[in-house]
Amino acid sequence: MDKILRINVGSDGGPAAKTETHGDYDGLAGRALTSSIIGKEVPASCHPLSGENKLVIAPGMLSGTTGAMSGRISVGCKSPLTGGIKESNSGGQGAQVLARLGYAAIVLEGKPKAETLYKVFINKDGVKITEDNSLGMLGNYDLVEKMKAEYGDKVACISIGPAGEMKLSAASIAFTDMEMRPTRHAGRGGVGAVMGTKGVKVIVLDDAGMGMRQPKDPDKFKAANKKFVQGLRKHPVTGEGLPAYGTNVLTNVVNEAGGYPTKNFMWGRFDTCSKISGETVAALENERGGDGSATHGCHRGCVIRCSGTFYNKDGQFLTKQPEYETVWAHGGNCGIDDIDAIAMLDRLDDDYGVDTIEMGATIGVAMEAGVAEFGDAEAAINLVKEVGQGTPLGRILGNGADVTGKVFGVERIPTVKGQAMPAYDPRGVQGIGVTYATSTMGADHTAGYAVATNLLGVGGTVDPLSAEGQVELSRNLQIATAAIDSTGMCLFIAFAIMDQEETFQALIDMINAFYGLSLTADDVVELGKKVLRVERDFNARAGFTKEDDRLPDYFKNEELPPHNITFKVTDADMDQVFNF
């Protein structure tokens, strides 16, 4: 990964590609690279849909290697949803293939002078950019089928659906999985809308003829990787719970804890959550059968295998196993307990190219406004179809929960910096509330997953219903996450490295062996801090202040059943999160 590919879509005569060295970005990858490029090259005050914004797609430090769990990819830009910096993370094959092609990043720059769609093909011989307006408004599934017919089934695709073309603020970017299905998404923050402004419908990656990236010290790398995998497999979360039941294993856990947001964050428990729990879904998938039914990896090299494959009642593939956040967003949050309906909503979201968290939260707000009834699965499906069709109502919904709440006059809008909260109520899980409020990304559970310690006892224990210890917990996790996102590692490795010092050291040993470095744990922490400083600086220049690091007032004023508790962490305490 010794080069950066820049594609200026606004060049005279059409898009022009050039390759350059890392330059000022030497040694950076993943989130560290995306945020550094955006922080340095994008005017913080620019309109997110203008030609001044850039879209950066970057694999991690260890992507394209034999290192386990190294296939995550970062997508960066100024967010149309939040107005701040954005790093959206995805699985799929994109990171591994792009890294093996030798690219540390693809940077899409400028804006086309006409309403034209392009496809970009990248292989060992270089880059080919072709105008192809026949792809207009295709869903991601049909689009990938066309690419398979043209380029074969050994490639990887990065694409947008109709939502991205319409530049909707909830639009995602799809990455194909091992079966070449567009099931993995950089979902958060409207990154798909920015790709849409660049006129790029799809990027096809072909790494034929390219081998694995080779470490500087193969023996040490192999030994460290083996130790790392052993640590993941012996931890109860990464070695047992996630492989057996997927991320949706959390449904019963969070519901029992009273932190499961129900009916637009009205309650902390969903009475019929057992119908859509990870245990129930896994049993259903195993009963229906099919390849990769209840246990499946989202990219090659995954050893946790927390994904699955969902087949409908007739045994036909419908979507990937709906993840916990998706099941909550389209399920409990909307009062829906029909897993087949939720799976259909997941399929539609992926096809149209919208974030499942943002769409589920948006429909919950719309239901509170009376646009549909809570629990009406058919109505929810029809609302998502409105988004894909680009109707006036669909365009409102496709711009997220914040816009929808304002249009329909709803007071209770669960967003921070314009981005919808995921599947943990900050009153029932106070640590995640600190992360929601203070993250550079807007409300985002992955930015500092305090749930691990608040509810699962990973990395220690901090009372989820108390304000005590939450600021320090969120701070440390936000730093660690920024570093992990830069390695290309799946965030779920955090469960093991928080509990097992030797597994954390194995990760550091892998990086050192690959690059010939001598990093310490302190160096990894410093990397995380550096990333956060860059992101905080961008947001400050974009106009954000400490007053934006707040939850909506109703979380402080409305008690959440069953614990009848409000969010207790003070504003003054949250202002201390980034004092490091």
N, C-alpha and C positions, 0 to 999 in steps of 0.2 A: 504494500500500500504506500507507494512512494510518489503518488501524483494526485492532483485534484483536477477534475474535469469541470470546466465552466462552459455553460451553454447560454449564450446571449440570444434570447428569442426575439429581441427587438432590433437586431442588426439589419442594416440595409441589405436587401436581397434575401432576407429570411434568416432563420436561426443559424448561428455560427458557433462551432465548438472549438475549444482550445484546451490543451493540457499544460499544466504548470506544476512546479514542485511545491512542497509544503510552505516554503518560505517562512513567514512569521508564525505559522501554525505547526511547526515541526514538533513532533512528539505528541500531538493531540489527536484524539479520535472520539467517535461517538458524540455524546452530549457536550463534552469539553470542546470539541471541534465545531459543532453546529452553533453553540452559544457564542464562541469566540468570533466566528465569522459574522454572525448577525450583530454582535456587540460592536465590532469594529467597522463593518461595511454598510450597515443599514441605518439610515437616519432614524433615530428613535421617534421623531415626530411625524414620520411619513404615514400616509394612509396604507393600511395593510394590503389593499388590493391595487396599489399603484405599482408602477415599474420600478420604483426605488426599493421595494421589498425584495428579498431574495428567499429562495427555498433551498435549504441545504439537506442533503441526504447522506448520512455518514455511518458506515459500520464501525464497530468498536475495535479496541486495541488487539483483541484476540480473535476477531471474526476471520473466517477463512482458514483457521487452523484446525488441528485435531482436538483442541481444547473443548472439554464438555461445556455445554450451556452457553456457548459463545456467539450465538446467532441472532442477537438482538440488534436492531438498527434504530438510529435516531434521526428524526426529521425536525428541522429548525426553521423558524421564520418569525416575523412579527405577526402575532395572532389576530385574525379578524374578529375573534370572539372576545378576547380580553383586552386587546390594545397594547399588550405587553409582549415580552419575549416568550417564545414557545419552543419547548422540546417535547415532541410526541414520539413515543417508543413503540416498536412493533416487533413481533416475531416473524416467522416465515423464512423463505429461502433467500430473500434479497441481500441480507448482510453477508452471508457466506459467499454468495456468487460474486457480488460486487468487490469484496475484499480479494478474492482469488484472481479477479481481473486486474488487480493492482491499484484500485482507486480508494483513496482515503475519503473522498467525498465527490458527490455531484452537486454543483451549484447552478440552479436555474436563475437567470438574471434578466432584467428588462421586461418588456411587455410587447407582444406582437402588434404590428401596425394595423392588422385586419383580424376579423373574427375567423381565425383559421385554427384547425386542430393538427397537432403533430404527433407522430410516433417516433420514438428514439430507439435505435437498436445499437447495442454495445457488445462487442466480442473482442477476442484477442487481437484482431486486425484494426480495431479502431471504432469510430462512431459514425452512424448513418442516421440522418434526420430526414423524415419524409412527411410531406403534407398528406393528410388522410381525413377528409371531412366526412367520409362514410362512417366513421366511428362515433359521430355526434349523437349524444344522449343514449348511448348504449349502456346497459347495466354492466357491472364488473364481470358477471358470469359470462354473458354473451361476448363481451370484449375479449376475455381470456380465451374463449373457444376460437375466436377468429385469429388470435395470435398463435395458438397451437397449430391451427391449420396452415399458417404461413411460415412459422419458425420451428415447428416440432414441439414435442412434449418434454424436452430436456432443458428448457429455459426457465427463467424466473421473470415475473412481471410485477411492475409497480404501476398502479393505475388509479384513475378516479372514475366515479360513476356520474350520473346526471347531477347530483348535488354539487359536486366539484365544478362541473361546467357552469352551473347556475350561480356559482360563487356564494353558496350558502354558508353561514358561519359555523354550522355543525358538520361540515363536510370532512370526510376522512380520506386517507390514502390507503389503498389496498395493496397487500403484498401476498403473493401466492405461497401456498404451503407446499409440502413435499409431493402432494398429489396434483399440483398446479391448480388449486382452487383458491379464489380470492377471499380467503377466510381470516387472514390476519391483517389488522388495521392499525395504522397510526391514527388514532381516533380523535384525540382531544385537541381543542383549540382552533378548529377550522383550517388545518393545514391543507386539506383538499381544495379549499377555495383558492388558496395561494397558487397551488399547482394549476388550477383552472385559469387563473389570470395569466399564467405563462403560456397557455394554449397547448400544454403537453397533456395528452390523454393517457399515454402509456409509455413506459420505458421497459424495453425487453432486454434482459441480460442473458448472455450465452457464454458460459465459461468453458466450453469445449476446448480441450487442448491445454488447459491451465491446471496445474497441480495445487495441492495444499500449500499454504504458506509454511515455510520451514523455520524452525527456531534456531537461534545461534548455538544453543546447547541442547541438542535433541535428547540426550539421556536424562538430564535434569528436568527437562520439560515433561517427558513421559512419566517420570517418577512423581513429579508434583501433580500432574493431571490425575494419576492413579489415586493418590492420596486424597485429592479434592473430591473425586467421584465417591470414594469410600465414605467420606464425611457426609456427602449428600444422601447416600443410601442408608446410613445408619440413623439419620435424624428422623424422628417420628412424623414431622410435617412433610419434608421433601422425600422421605423414603417410604412412607406408608399412606398418609392421608391424601396428599395431592395425587399420587399415581392411581389410587383406588377410586376416588370420588371427584377428582378435578377441583378446580377452584371453588366450585359450588358446595364443597364440603363445609364452607363457612356459614351457609344459610341457617342451619339449626343452631350453630354456635352463637352467632350474632343475635339471632332471634331470642334465644334463651337469656342472653345477657341484657336484653331490653334495649339494644342499640340498632335494631333493624327498622329503617325508616319505612313507614307504611302510610299509604294514601297521602302522598305529597308531604311527608315528614310530620304527619299528625300524631302518630303513635310509634312506640318502639318495638312493638310485636305485631306479627301478622298471624292470625289465628290458624290459617290453613297452610302455613309455610311448609309443612311436612310433605305436601303434595308436589312441591317443586324443589325439594332439597337435593343435595348432591347424592345422597344415598338412594333416594327414589329415582333420580334421573339415571344413575349408573345401572341400577337394577333394570330399568326399562330398556336402556341401550343394550345391555347384555341379553335381555330377553328377545329383542328384535334382531340382534346379531348384526353381521356385516363387518367388513374390514375396519380395524381401528375403533371398534364401537365405544367402549368405555375408557380405554387408555390409549393415548396417542401422543406423539410429539409434534410440536408446531414447526420444528426445523431439525435438520440432521445434526446429530451431536447432543440432542436433548436426552438426559438420563432421568429427569424427573417425570416427564411424560404426563403432564397434568391436563392435557386436552383429551378430546374424544371425538367421535363422529356420530351425528344424530341422523337416524333414518326415520322416515315417516311411517305411518301405520301400514303402508303397502310395501315397506322394505326399500323404498327409494331414498337415496341421499337427499337430505334437505339442507343441512348446515353443519358447521363444526359443533361440538358439544357446547351449548350456551354457557358462557362463563358466569361466575358468581355475580359480577356487576351487571351483566345483561339480564340474568334471571331476576335479580332484584329490581332493576330499572323498569323492565316491562312487566314484571310480576308483582311482587308485594307493594312496590311504590304506586302501582296503578290498581291494586286490589284484585289482580288476576292470578289464579292458581292453576291454569291450564298450560302444562308444559309444552304441548304441541303448538298451541297458539304463540307461546313465547318463542319457540324455535322458529316459527314462521316469521315473527317480527325480527328475529336475529338475521334470518336469511334476507329479508327485505332491506334491512339496514345495510348489510354487506353489499348487496347488489346495487342499491342506489348510492352507496358510499357516504353514510352518515354514522356518527359516533353513537353507539348503543346507549351509553350513559346519558349523553345529552338528550337523545330522543326520548328515552324513558322518562327522564326528569321533566322534559317539556310536555309530554302527554299527561303526566301527573298534574302539572300546573293547569293544562287545558281542561282536565277533568274537574279540578277544583273550580274552574271558571264556568263549568256547565256545558262545555263544548261536547262532552261525552260523559257517561256515567262511570264511576269507579267500578271496576270488575267487568266491564263490557269489552271482552277480548276482540270481538268482531269490529267494534268501533275503533279500537286502538290500531288494528291492522289497516283499516280504511284511512285513518289519519296518516299513517306512515306512507301509504300509497299516494296520498295527496302530495306529500313531499316529493316523491319520485316523479309525479306528473307535473310538478311545478305550478300548481294552481295557486291563486292568491293565498288561500289558507295554508297550503303546503309551504309556500315561501316564508310565511310567518313562523310556522313550526320549525322549518329547516334552519332558521336563524337562532334557535336555541330557547332555553327556558326563560332567560332574562327578557328577551324581546317579546316572547309570547305572553309572559306575565304582565308586561307593560301594556301590550295591545288590548288584553282582556281585563285589565284593571284588577289584577290579583295582588294582594299585599304580600302573601307568604310565598316568596320566590327563593328557593334554596340555591343561591349562587354566591360566589365570591369573585370579584373582578370579572363578572359576566359569565363565569363558567360554572356549570351545574355540579353540585356535590354528588359524590358517589354513594355507595351503599352502607354508610355508617353514620348514624345521627350523632352530631358533635356533643349532644347533651348526654347520650348514653356511653360515648367513647370520647372523653374529653381531650385526650392527646391528639386524636385525629382532627379535632376541631381547631387546635393550634396550627396544625399543618395546613388545613383548608384555608385558614385566615391569612397565614404569613407566607405561604409558598409563592415563589416567583411566577408560578404557572396558573394561579387561580386555584379554585377548589380542586384538589388532586390528591387522592389517597396514596398514589405511588411515590409522591414527592418526599414523603416521610411517614412510613407505614407504622404509626404508633399502635395500631390494632394488635400487632405482633406481641407487644409487651403489655398493653392494656387488657387484652382478652385471652391471649394464648400463652402468656408466661414465657415468651421467647426473649432472651436477653435480659432476664430479670422480671420483676413485676412492679407495675405502677397502677394503683387503684383507678379504674376507668371513670369512676363517678366523682373523683376528687380533683381539684385544681393542682394539688401538690405534685411536683416533679414533672408535669406535662411539658413545660417550656424546654427544660433540659433534654427531655426525651425526644421531642420533635426536632430540636436543634441538631442533636447528634445524628438522628436518622436522616435529616435532610442533607447533612454533609456526606454521610456514607452513601446515600442514594445517588448523589451527583457524581461521586467517584465510580460507583458500580455501573451507572448508565454510560460512563465513558469507556468501560472495558469491553462492552458488547455482551456482557453477561446478563442472564435473566435475573430480574430482581429477586426471584424466589430463592436464590442462593443465600440471601440475607438470613433466612431462618437458620440455616446451618452455621454460617460464619459468625452469627451473633452468639450462638451457644457453644461453638467449638473453636477454640483458639487455633488449634492445629489446622482446621479447614481454612480459616482466614489466612494463615501463613502459607498454606498450599497454594492459594490463589496468588499471593504475592510472589511466591517462588515460580509460578508459571510465567508471570509477566517478566520477572527477572531473567529466567532461562531463555525466554523467547527473544528478548531484546538485548540481552547482555548487560542488564542493569543491576543495581544493588539497592533497590527501593526498600524502605522500611514501612511499617504500619503508619508511622507519622507522615511519611511522604504521601501515602494514599489519602490520609485525612486532609493534608494540605491541598491536594488536587481537588477534593470536594469543595473545600473552602474557596479555592480560586474560581471554580465554576460558578458558585453562588455569588461571589463578588461581581463577576462579569454580568450576570443576569440582573442582580439588584441595581447595578449602575445603569444598565439599559432602561429598566423600568423607571428609575428616577428621572432619567432624561426624557422618558415618554410622559412624565407628569404624575407618576404614582408617588404617594406619600404614605406615612404611617397610617393615615386614616383609611387607606385602601386595604390594610392588613386587618380587616375586621369581618366578623360574621354578621349577617343580617340581625337586626335588633330582636326579632321575634324569638331567636334562639336564647336570648338572655331574659326574655320576658314570659314566654309560654313554657309551662312545665310539660315534660314529656312523660306520658305513661309508659311502662308501669311504675317507674321509679319516681315519677312526679318531680323531675329535676330540671333545672335550667343550666345553661353553659356558665361555668363559674370562673374561668380564667379571665383575669382583668386585662383591660387594654394596656395598662402600664406594664404588666408582665409580658404580654405578647410583643411589646416593643423591645424586649431584651433578647428575642430569639437569635438575632444576628449579631449579637455582641460577642464575637469570637476573635 
